[in-house]
Amino acid sequence: MNKIATKYIFGRSRISSIVLLYIFNLSNSIAQDIPDSFKSAVASSLGISIVPRLSLGETWSNNVSLKSGSGDSGWISEISPGIKFNRSSGRIRGYVDYSLHQYIYSGNSKNSLQNLLASSASAEVLDNFAFIDVSAAISQQTISAFGSQSVASGLSNSNKTEVSTYNISPYLRGRFLNNANYEARYGFSSTRAKTLESANSNQNQYSLAVNGDELFGRLRWGTNISRQENTRSNGEKTQVDDLKLSLTYSLNRQLSFSATTGRETANYVVAEKQSFRTSGYGVNWTPAETTKLSFNAENKLLGKMHRLTIEHRTPRTSWAFNDSKNVSVSSSNTLNAGTGSLYDLLFLQFSSIEPDPIKRAQLVRDFLQNNGLISDPSTINGYLTSSASIQRTKDLSFMLLGVRDTVGFSITRSVGQSINGSSVNVDDFSRSGNIRQNGLSATYSHKLTPDTSLSSQYSIQRTYGDTVTQGSKIKSINLNISSKISQKMFATVGARRVLSSSTVNPYQETAVLGSLTVQF
């Protein structure tokens, strides 16, 4: 790098740092003007917790644009204001975690603005009768499984886009003829991809479930009627009607068996609807509060579908295994890429500490932050689609909580199969009828002191299509030191190394980074 380029890059970085520090000082002074006693009084009276924050970061990468061969090195400055909101009591309960990320690049790359949101809430509108569930998420997701893959945010990657998903579901719940429970529910969800219109979709779902009381002490009956309508921006419409009757026999409190029969009517493959008589069976076994096994299999219009879930925890460990095959009408197959993240394992582990799911979610997020851990949604990146598909996913995950050490391990295998070759948009399934992704992730965190943690993460992902030119592999290793400087201030320094091999865009990247987060 010549002297002029060096001066320009460090000059831009210095200017960015001054701006960041100015914003930090201004935000801090405003927050200090509000007495802590007033904040606590308001929070206690409403049963809520509101925590604004501001994060400032600097990253130097030797390949900001993820180019093959000699990359373009430079600085990435990050300004990220955010807020956490929790309410765990009252008629409205839920949480919101939102942050806005402004990335400023020292080179020729265009500055970018990214949103990140995780939220979920439920409201009891009328006592024990009318309810509403609401959730929303915004994240950066991979567009194509065969495109350039990346593991870090802030880098210039045209194969990443911002995806927003919103869900609202009002429902009624009560008793029917004094011998059954009913639930009538409507759900609406919308998915929007910022730079891929063909992945945009709206979904309406209607359902009515009636479950009878026990007959002869051990036998229960149930019925479920549902309709799912999915409309994509490309004009494709999928409608699935499902009628299901079930019988469940409880051998004891720990073990139960079920059998189902019904009819499914759908237009997965052709414009005209097809009808098929369905049948299935299931078993649920809970030998202890810490162990659960659930298996359901059903013969449906597109073949045999199933779901197996095994969970087990001890005072220091959590284990989970999932094996599922189902029809996905979602635009984002990241949602079907596995459930073995650190967040899921911790959520399972902390169930004995905090039974309330809202409080437990906050407990998990605090633990991840205090131990310098990253909660990835899965061990594989997934991809966006413009048509329905069959997804088969297996994942095995494990976590160990020591006195000062945390160890996590997850392995995932996902196979996507196209079921609709008539899609008018070009996506991964228009180029390959099958998409296979295998991933492995290993995480280790060690408490150097009560307030300082050393953490590392290694991951590898492989992607395969129907041809040899559609294969790729990406390996990454991260090393970070995180420290709690004060009650409300956290600092992180770290480094990463990424190796990506593919026929599309093989590249290498090395980066060092630092960040400071202040909570008000």
C-alpha positions as CSV (number, residue, x, y, z in Angstrom):
1,M,0.0,0.0,0.0
2,N,1.5,3.4,-1.0
3,K,1.9,6.3,1.3
4,I,-0.9,8.3,-0.2
5,A,-3.4,5.5,0.2
6,T,-2.2,4.8,3.8
7,K,-2.6,8.5,4.7
8,Y,-6.1,8.6,3.2
9,I,-7.3,5.4,4.9
10,F,-6.0,6.4,8.3
11,G,-7.2,9.9,7.8
12,R,-10.7,8.7,7.1
13,S,-10.6,6.4,10.1
14,R,-9.5,9.2,12.4
15,I,-12.3,11.5,11.2
16,S,-14.8,8.7,11.6
17,S,-13.5,8.0,15.2
18,I,-13.9,11.7,16.1
19,V,-17.5,11.7,14.8
20,L,-18.2,8.5,16.7
21,L,-16.8,9.8,20.0
22,Y,-18.8,13.0,19.6
23,I,-22.0,11.1,19.2
24,F,-21.1,8.9,22.1
25,N,-20.4,11.8,24.4
26,L,-23.7,13.6,23.4
27,S,-25.8,10.4,24.0
28,N,-24.1,9.8,27.3
29,S,-24.7,13.3,28.6
30,I,-28.4,13.1,27.6
31,A,-28.8,9.8,29.4
32,Q,-27.1,11.1,32.5
33,D,-29.6,13.9,32.8
34,I,-32.3,11.4,33.6
35,P,-32.0,10.2,37.2
36,D,-31.6,6.5,37.7
37,S,-34.2,6.6,40.5
38,F,-36.8,7.9,38.0
39,K,-35.9,5.2,35.5
40,S,-36.3,2.5,38.1
41,A,-39.6,3.9,39.4
42,V,-41.1,4.0,35.9
43,A,-39.8,0.5,35.0
44,S,-41.1,-1.0,38.3
45,S,-44.6,0.6,38.0
46,L,-45.0,-0.7,34.4
47,G,-43.2,-4.0,34.8
48,I,-40.9,-3.1,31.9
49,S,-37.2,-2.7,31.1
50,I,-35.8,-0.3,28.6
51,V,-32.1,-0.2,27.8
52,P,-30.8,2.1,25.1
53,R,-27.3,1.5,23.8
54,L,-24.6,2.8,21.5
55,S,-21.9,0.7,19.8
56,L,-18.8,2.1,18.1
57,G,-16.6,-0.2,16.1
58,E,-13.5,-0.2,13.9
59,T,-12.4,-3.1,11.6
60,W,-9.4,-3.4,9.3
61,S,-9.8,-6.0,6.6
62,N,-7.4,-7.0,3.9
63,N,-10.3,-7.8,1.5
64,V,-13.3,-5.5,2.2
65,S,-15.1,-6.5,-1.1
66,L,-14.3,-10.2,-0.8
67,K,-12.4,-10.3,-4.2
68,S,-10.5,-13.2,-5.6
69,G,-6.7,-12.8,-5.7
70,S,-5.4,-9.5,-4.3
71,G,-8.3,-7.9,-2.3
72,D,-8.8,-4.2,-1.4
73,S,-7.8,-3.5,2.1
74,G,-9.3,-0.8,4.2
75,W,-11.0,0.4,7.4
76,I,-14.7,-0.1,8.2
77,S,-16.1,2.3,10.8
78,E,-19.4,1.3,12.5
79,I,-21.9,3.4,14.4
80,S,-24.8,1.3,15.9
81,P,-27.4,2.8,18.1
82,G,-29.9,0.3,19.5
83,I,-32.5,-0.4,22.2
84,K,-33.7,-3.4,24.2
85,F,-37.3,-3.4,25.5
86,N,-38.7,-6.1,27.7
87,R,-42.1,-6.5,29.5
88,S,-42.7,-9.7,31.4
89,S,-45.9,-9.0,33.2
90,G,-49.4,-7.6,32.5
91,R,-51.7,-8.1,29.6
92,I,-48.9,-7.3,27.1
93,R,-45.7,-9.3,27.4
94,G,-42.8,-9.5,25.0
95,Y,-39.4,-8.1,24.0
96,V,-37.9,-5.9,21.2
97,D,-34.2,-5.8,20.4
98,Y,-33.4,-3.3,17.6
99,S,-30.2,-1.8,16.3
100,L,-29.3,0.4,13.3
101,H,-25.8,-0.2,11.8
102,Q,-24.1,2.5,9.7
103,Y,-20.9,1.2,8.0
104,I,-18.4,3.8,6.7
105,Y,-15.7,2.5,4.4
106,S,-12.3,4.1,3.9
107,G,-11.9,2.9,0.3
108,N,-14.1,3.2,-2.8
109,S,-16.9,1.0,-1.3
110,K,-20.2,2.6,-0.9
111,N,-21.3,3.2,2.7
112,S,-24.1,1.0,3.8
113,L,-27.0,1.1,6.4
114,Q,-28.3,-2.1,7.9
115,N,-31.2,-2.9,10.3
116,L,-31.2,-5.7,12.8
117,L,-34.4,-6.6,14.7
118,A,-35.6,-9.5,16.9
119,S,-39.0,-9.1,18.6
120,S,-41.9,-11.1,19.9
121,A,-44.9,-10.2,21.9
122,S,-48.3,-11.6,23.1
123,A,-51.3,-9.7,24.4
124,E,-54.4,-10.9,26.3
125,V,-57.2,-8.7,24.9
126,L,-60.1,-10.3,26.7
127,D,-59.6,-12.4,29.9
128,N,-59.0,-16.1,28.9
129,F,-60.7,-15.6,25.5
130,A,-59.1,-13.2,23.0
131,F,-55.3,-13.0,22.3
132,I,-52.8,-11.6,19.8
133,D,-49.3,-12.9,19.0
134,V,-46.9,-10.5,17.1
135,S,-43.3,-11.0,16.0
136,A,-40.9,-9.3,13.6
137,A,-37.3,-9.9,12.5
138,I,-34.9,-8.1,10.2
139,S,-31.5,-9.6,9.3
140,Q,-28.9,-10.0,6.6
141,Q,-29.4,-13.2,4.7
142,T,-27.7,-15.0,1.9
143,I,-29.4,-14.7,-1.5
144,S,-27.9,-17.7,-3.4
145,A,-26.4,-20.9,-2.0
146,F,-24.1,-20.9,-5.0
147,G,-23.0,-17.3,-4.7
148,S,-20.2,-15.7,-2.6
149,Q,-20.5,-16.7,1.0
150,S,-19.5,-14.6,4.0
151,V,-19.6,-14.9,7.8
152,A,-19.3,-11.3,9.0
153,S,-21.5,-8.3,8.6
154,G,-20.3,-5.0,7.2
155,L,-18.3,-6.5,4.3
156,S,-19.3,-5.7,0.7
157,N,-21.1,-8.8,-0.5
158,S,-23.7,-8.5,-3.3
159,N,-24.9,-12.0,-2.3
160,K,-26.3,-10.7,1.0
161,T,-29.6,-8.7,1.3
162,E,-31.7,-7.4,4.1
163,V,-34.8,-9.6,4.8
164,S,-37.7,-8.4,6.9
165,T,-40.4,-10.8,8.3
166,Y,-43.5,-9.7,10.2
167,N,-46.2,-11.9,11.7
168,I,-49.5,-11.1,13.5
169,S,-51.9,-13.8,14.7
170,P,-55.1,-13.0,16.7
171,Y,-56.9,-16.0,18.1
172,L,-59.9,-17.0,20.3
173,R,-59.7,-19.7,22.9
174,G,-62.3,-21.3,25.1
175,R,-64.6,-24.3,25.9
176,F,-66.9,-26.0,23.5
177,L,-70.1,-27.8,24.7
178,N,-68.4,-28.2,28.1
179,N,-66.4,-31.2,27.0
180,A,-63.8,-29.8,24.6
181,N,-61.4,-26.9,24.1
182,Y,-61.3,-24.9,21.0
183,E,-58.9,-22.4,19.3
184,A,-59.8,-20.3,16.3
185,R,-56.8,-18.5,14.8
186,Y,-55.9,-16.2,11.9
187,G,-52.3,-15.5,11.0
188,F,-50.8,-13.1,8.5
189,S,-47.1,-12.9,7.7
190,S,-45.1,-10.9,5.2
191,T,-41.5,-11.4,4.0
192,R,-39.6,-8.7,2.1
193,A,-36.1,-9.0,0.6
194,K,-34.5,-5.6,0.0
195,T,-32.7,-6.5,-3.3
196,L,-34.6,-9.6,-4.4
197,E,-38.2,-8.9,-5.3
198,S,-38.9,-12.5,-6.3
199,A,-38.5,-13.6,-2.6
200,N,-41.2,-11.2,-1.4
201,S,-44.4,-13.0,-0.2
202,N,-47.5,-12.7,1.9
203,Q,-49.1,-15.6,3.7
204,N,-52.6,-16.0,5.3
205,Q,-53.5,-18.9,7.5
206,Y,-56.8,-19.8,9.0
207,S,-57.3,-22.7,11.5
208,L,-59.8,-24.1,13.9
209,A,-58.8,-26.8,16.4
210,V,-61.1,-28.6,18.8
211,N,-59.6,-31.0,21.3
212,G,-61.9,-33.2,23.4
213,D,-61.6,-34.1,27.1
214,E,-60.3,-37.5,28.0
215,L,-62.5,-40.5,27.4
216,F,-62.2,-43.5,29.7
217,G,-59.4,-41.7,31.5
218,R,-56.7,-42.1,28.8
219,L,-58.1,-41.5,25.3
220,R,-58.5,-38.0,23.8
221,W,-59.9,-36.9,20.4
222,G,-59.1,-33.9,18.3
223,T,-59.9,-32.3,15.0
224,N,-58.1,-29.5,13.0
225,I,-59.2,-27.6,9.9
226,S,-56.7,-25.2,8.3
227,R,-56.1,-23.2,5.1
228,Q,-52.8,-21.7,4.1
229,E,-52.5,-19.2,1.3
230,N,-49.1,-18.0,0.1
231,T,-48.8,-15.3,-2.6
232,R,-45.5,-14.4,-4.1
233,S,-44.5,-11.2,-5.9
234,N,-43.9,-13.3,-9.1
235,G,-47.7,-14.1,-9.2
236,E,-47.4,-17.7,-7.9
237,K,-50.1,-18.6,-5.5
238,T,-50.1,-21.7,-3.3
239,Q,-53.1,-22.8,-1.4
240,V,-53.2,-25.8,1.0
241,D,-56.4,-27.0,2.7
242,D,-55.9,-29.6,5.5
243,L,-58.5,-31.6,7.5
244,K,-57.2,-33.8,10.2
245,L,-58.8,-36.1,12.8
246,S,-56.7,-37.5,15.7
247,L,-56.8,-39.9,18.6
248,T,-54.3,-39.8,21.4
249,Y,-53.8,-42.6,24.0
250,S,-51.9,-41.8,27.1
251,L,-50.3,-44.9,28.6
252,N,-49.2,-42.8,31.6
253,R,-48.1,-39.2,32.2
254,Q,-44.8,-39.8,30.5
255,L,-45.8,-41.7,27.4
256,S,-48.5,-41.2,24.8
257,F,-49.3,-42.4,21.3
258,S,-51.4,-40.8,18.5
259,A,-52.9,-41.6,15.2
260,T,-54.3,-39.2,12.5
261,T,-56.3,-39.4,9.4
262,G,-57.5,-36.7,7.1
263,R,-57.4,-35.1,3.6
264,E,-55.0,-32.6,2.1
265,T,-55.9,-30.5,-1.0
266,A,-53.2,-28.3,-2.5
267,N,-51.7,-26.9,-5.8
268,Y,-48.0,-27.4,-5.0
269,V,-47.1,-28.7,-8.5
270,V,-49.8,-27.7,-10.9
271,A,-52.3,-24.8,-11.1
272,E,-55.2,-27.2,-10.4
273,K,-55.6,-28.5,-6.9
274,Q,-54.9,-32.1,-6.1
275,S,-56.5,-34.0,-3.2
276,F,-54.9,-36.8,-1.1
277,R,-56.0,-38.8,1.9
278,T,-53.5,-38.4,4.7
279,S,-52.6,-40.7,7.6
280,G,-50.0,-40.6,10.3
281,Y,-48.8,-41.6,13.7
282,G,-46.8,-40.1,16.6
283,V,-45.3,-40.8,20.0
284,N,-44.4,-38.4,22.8
285,W,-42.2,-39.6,25.7
286,T,-41.1,-37.4,28.6
287,P,-39.4,-39.8,31.1
288,A,-38.2,-36.8,33.2
289,E,-38.5,-33.1,33.3
290,T,-35.0,-32.9,31.7
291,T,-35.6,-35.3,28.8
292,K,-38.1,-35.2,25.9
293,L,-38.6,-37.2,22.8
294,S,-41.2,-36.4,20.2
295,F,-41.8,-38.1,16.8
296,N,-44.5,-37.6,14.2
297,A,-44.8,-39.1,10.7
298,E,-47.5,-38.4,8.1
299,N,-48.1,-39.7,4.6
300,K,-49.1,-36.6,2.6
301,L,-49.7,-35.4,-0.9
302,L,-45.9,-35.0,-1.7
303,G,-44.8,-38.1,0.2
304,K,-43.9,-39.1,3.7
305,M,-43.1,-36.2,6.0
306,H,-41.8,-36.4,9.6
307,R,-40.3,-34.6,12.6
308,L,-38.1,-36.1,15.3
309,T,-37.0,-34.0,18.3
310,I,-34.8,-35.3,21.2
311,E,-33.8,-32.9,24.0
312,H,-31.9,-33.7,27.2
313,R,-30.2,-31.5,29.8
314,T,-28.2,-32.0,32.9
315,P,-27.1,-29.3,35.4
316,R,-24.2,-28.5,33.2
317,T,-25.0,-29.8,29.7
318,S,-27.7,-29.5,27.0
319,W,-28.2,-31.9,24.1
320,A,-30.5,-31.6,21.1
321,F,-31.2,-33.6,18.0
322,N,-33.7,-32.7,15.2
323,D,-34.6,-34.5,12.1
324,S,-37.4,-33.1,9.9
325,K,-38.8,-33.4,6.4
326,N,-41.5,-31.0,5.4
327,V,-42.9,-28.7,2.7
328,S,-41.6,-25.2,2.9
329,V,-43.5,-22.3,1.3
330,S,-41.2,-19.8,3.0
331,S,-39.0,-17.5,0.8
332,S,-36.1,-18.0,3.2
333,N,-34.6,-21.4,3.8
334,T,-32.4,-19.9,6.5
335,L,-35.5,-20.4,8.7
336,N,-35.3,-24.2,8.0
337,A,-31.5,-24.5,8.3
338,G,-31.5,-26.0,11.8
339,T,-32.2,-25.0,15.4
340,G,-28.9,-25.9,17.1
341,S,-27.6,-22.4,17.8
342,L,-26.1,-21.4,21.1
343,Y,-29.2,-19.4,21.8
344,D,-31.5,-22.4,21.5
345,L,-29.3,-24.6,23.7
346,L,-29.1,-21.9,26.4
347,F,-32.8,-21.4,26.2
348,L,-33.2,-25.1,26.9
349,Q,-30.6,-25.1,29.6
350,F,-32.1,-22.1,31.5
351,S,-35.6,-23.5,31.5
352,S,-35.0,-24.9,35.1
353,I,-33.8,-21.4,36.2
354,E,-36.5,-19.3,34.6
355,P,-39.7,-20.8,33.4
356,D,-41.1,-17.6,32.0
357,P,-40.0,-17.5,28.3
358,I,-39.8,-13.7,28.1
359,K,-37.5,-13.4,31.1
360,R,-35.5,-16.4,29.9
361,A,-34.9,-14.9,26.5
362,Q,-33.4,-11.8,28.2
363,L,-31.3,-14.1,30.5
364,V,-29.9,-15.9,27.5
365,R,-29.0,-12.6,25.6
366,D,-27.3,-11.3,28.7
367,F,-25.3,-14.5,29.1
368,L,-24.1,-14.4,25.5
369,Q,-23.0,-10.8,25.9
370,N,-21.2,-11.3,29.2
371,N,-19.3,-14.3,27.8
372,G,-18.4,-12.7,24.4
373,L,-20.4,-15.3,22.5
374,I,-22.2,-14.9,19.2
375,S,-25.6,-16.5,18.7
376,D,-25.7,-17.6,15.0
377,P,-29.1,-18.7,13.7
378,S,-27.6,-21.9,12.4
379,T,-24.4,-23.5,11.2
380,I,-25.3,-23.0,7.5
381,N,-26.3,-19.8,5.7
382,G,-29.4,-21.0,3.8
383,Y,-30.7,-19.2,0.7
384,L,-33.7,-17.4,-0.7
385,T,-36.2,-19.0,-3.1
386,S,-39.1,-18.0,-5.3
387,S,-41.1,-21.2,-5.0
388,A,-42.1,-23.9,-2.6
389,S,-39.7,-26.8,-1.8
390,I,-39.2,-29.9,0.2
391,Q,-36.7,-29.4,3.0
392,R,-34.9,-32.3,4.9
393,T,-32.8,-31.1,7.8
394,K,-30.8,-32.9,10.5
395,D,-28.9,-31.2,13.3
396,L,-27.1,-32.3,16.4
397,S,-25.9,-29.8,19.0
398,F,-24.3,-29.9,22.4
399,M,-23.3,-27.4,25.0
400,L,-21.3,-27.6,28.2
401,L,-21.5,-24.9,30.9
402,G,-18.5,-25.0,33.2
403,V,-17.6,-22.8,36.1
404,R,-15.5,-20.6,33.8
405,D,-15.8,-22.3,30.5
406,T,-18.5,-22.6,27.9
407,V,-18.2,-25.2,25.1
408,G,-20.7,-25.4,22.1
409,F,-20.8,-27.7,19.2
410,S,-23.3,-28.1,16.3
411,I,-23.4,-30.0,13.1
412,T,-26.2,-29.6,10.5
413,R,-27.1,-31.2,7.2
414,S,-29.8,-29.7,4.9
415,V,-31.2,-31.0,1.6
416,G,-33.6,-28.8,-0.4
417,Q,-35.6,-30.3,-3.3
418,S,-37.6,-28.3,-5.9
419,I,-41.2,-29.3,-6.3
420,N,-42.3,-26.6,-8.7
421,G,-40.4,-26.3,-12.0
422,S,-42.9,-23.7,-13.3
423,S,-41.5,-20.8,-11.3
424,V,-41.3,-17.7,-13.5
425,N,-38.3,-16.3,-11.6
426,V,-34.7,-17.5,-11.6
427,D,-33.5,-18.8,-8.3
428,D,-31.2,-21.6,-7.1
429,F,-33.8,-24.3,-7.8
430,S,-34.1,-23.2,-11.4
431,R,-30.4,-24.1,-11.7
432,S,-30.3,-27.2,-9.5
433,G,-33.1,-29.5,-8.5
434,N,-31.3,-30.4,-5.3
435,I,-29.3,-28.1,-2.9
436,R,-27.2,-29.7,-0.2
437,Q,-25.6,-27.8,2.6
438,N,-23.5,-29.3,5.4
439,G,-22.2,-27.2,8.3
440,L,-20.2,-27.6,11.5
441,S,-19.6,-25.0,14.2
442,A,-17.5,-25.2,17.4
443,T,-17.4,-22.5,20.1
444,Y,-15.3,-22.1,23.2
445,S,-15.4,-19.3,25.8
446,H,-13.2,-19.0,28.9
447,K,-13.6,-16.5,31.8
448,L,-10.2,-14.9,32.3
449,T,-11.7,-12.8,35.1
450,P,-15.3,-12.3,36.3
451,D,-15.5,-9.4,33.8
452,T,-13.3,-10.6,30.9
453,S,-13.8,-13.5,28.5
454,L,-11.7,-15.1,25.8
455,S,-13.8,-16.7,23.1
456,S,-13.2,-18.5,19.8
457,Q,-15.3,-19.9,17.1
458,Y,-14.5,-22.3,14.2
459,S,-17.0,-23.0,11.4
460,I,-17.0,-24.8,8.1
461,Q,-19.8,-25.0,5.5
462,R,-20.0,-27.0,2.3
463,T,-22.6,-26.5,-0.5
464,Y,-23.4,-28.9,-3.3
465,G,-25.7,-28.7,-6.3
466,D,-26.4,-31.1,-9.1
467,T,-23.2,-30.2,-11.0
468,V,-19.6,-30.0,-9.9
469,T,-19.5,-26.3,-10.8
470,Q,-22.0,-25.6,-8.0
471,G,-19.9,-26.7,-5.1
472,S,-18.3,-24.4,-2.6
473,K,-16.6,-24.4,0.9
474,I,-16.0,-21.7,3.4
475,K,-14.0,-22.0,6.6
476,S,-13.6,-19.3,9.3
477,I,-12.0,-18.9,12.7
478,N,-12.7,-16.0,15.1
479,L,-10.8,-15.1,18.3
480,N,-12.2,-12.3,20.6
481,I,-11.5,-10.9,24.0
482,S,-14.5,-9.2,25.6
483,S,-14.4,-7.2,28.8
484,K,-17.0,-5.4,31.0
485,I,-15.2,-2.1,31.7
486,S,-18.0,-0.8,33.9
487,Q,-21.5,-1.6,34.9
488,K,-22.8,-0.4,31.5
489,M,-19.8,-0.5,29.2
490,F,-18.4,-3.4,27.2
491,A,-15.4,-3.6,25.0
492,T,-14.3,-6.2,22.4
493,V,-11.1,-6.7,20.4
494,G,-10.6,-9.6,18.0
495,A,-9.4,-11.1,14.8
496,R,-10.8,-13.4,12.1
497,R,-9.5,-15.5,9.2
498,V,-11.8,-16.7,6.3
499,L,-11.0,-19.1,3.5
500,S,-13.6,-19.5,0.7
501,S,-13.2,-21.9,-2.2
502,S,-15.7,-22.0,-5.0
503,T,-15.9,-21.8,-8.8
504,V,-17.7,-18.5,-8.5
505,N,-15.6,-16.4,-6.2
506,P,-12.8,-17.9,-4.2
507,Y,-11.3,-15.5,-1.7
508,Q,-9.3,-15.1,1.5
509,E,-9.8,-12.5,4.2
510,T,-8.0,-11.5,7.4
511,A,-9.4,-8.8,9.7
512,V,-8.8,-7.3,13.1
513,L,-11.5,-5.4,14.9
514,G,-12.5,-3.5,18.0
515,S,-15.8,-2.3,19.4
516,L,-17.2,-0.4,22.4
517,T,-20.8,-0.8,23.6
518,V,-22.4,1.5,26.2
519,Q,-25.8,0.9,27.8
520,F,-27.7,3.8,29.2
